[in-house]
């Protein structure tokens, strides 16, 4: 969990800290450097970059350039909102076309997970193959999509209206809170 928080929020955290003590240009350069380091780590650790890594680094570099050109941190601060709106839309869209991404992902990778796990964890992963597990994954796709999309809207509001600290908490911790809310509500739709 800690590594996921770092991957999602590290460029944002670096940006917020440096921005408090240095000019905007320095904060943007710091965020871009951290984002590139994260991509290099992902590439060397996993042997490839996934689409989320590509999107993240492109957004960080693109929004940093726009923020620098306009001399406004607002564009860079929109990165979490853009990511959440895209990811939430993908989840909702996959649910609407009856190809729920969570179910598709679990069906595709559950055997890999089962091979890596043992005991109770292996049994829990196997539960996703049951009828109730498949239904839950379908509902989870929808509720998580809505929750993450809402996080995007809230993050955009925070970028426009709230302090740097409040924006950072909403953008990073808020993603996990909204994801948990999506999981929580999926339980009630069974």
Secondary structure, 3 states (H helix, E strand, C coil): CHHHHHHHHHHHHHHHHHHHHCCHHHHHHHHHHHHHHHHHHHHHHHCCCCHHHHHHHHHHHHHHHHHHHHCCCHHHHCHHHHHHHHHHHHHHHHHHCCCCHHHHHHHHHHHHHHHHCCHHHHHHHHHCCCHHHHHHHHHHHHHHHHHHHHHHHHHHHHHHHCCHHHHHHHHHHHHHHHHHHHHHHHHHCC
